[in-house]
Amino acid sequence: MTKYLNLDELSAEREFFIKLSGKDHLVQEPTVQDFLDNLKELEALPINASPTEELNLTIKQLLRSVPTLTDPQLRKLTFSQVKAIHDFVMTAGGQKIETEETKDGEVDPKPAS
């Protein structure tokens, strides 16, 4: 008996949307490369990154996850709206990041378990 895993069916089952200004925006499930890009950008932030640097990175990563949103659209939202989108996208996409402080005080990003 032959068994196989149909990845086409698996990816089609996971659709998440954000509604903004009456339009549904599909949250794209991250590829391995998206996940690696997000981690690389997060690791590149200095330990003493400013809130501006952190928020700009968040916006960049949200735009990667929801490509039908635009930078100006996100920047016009309230902070709580952007945070709600961020929390939804990171949880829905399965790439919620936790950080763990290392012995030397560095922050080590790792995928949530």
TAGI-V184424 format. One record per pair of residues at least 4 apart in sequence whose C-alpha atoms are under 6 Angstrom apart, sorted by the first residue. I is the first residue (numbers start at 0). J is the second residue. If there is no record, write none. Layout:
((I J) (I J))
This chain:
((15 25) (15 26) (16 23) (16 24) (16 25) (16 26) (17 23) (17 24) (18 22) (18 23) (26 64) (26 65) (27 64) (28 92) (29 33) (38 42) (61 65) (62 66) (84 88) (85 89) (87 91) (88 92) (89 94) (89 95) (90 95) (95 111) (96 109) (96 110) (96 111) (97 109) (97 111) (98 107) (98 108) (99 106) (99 107) (100 104) (100 105) (100 106) (100 107) (101 105))
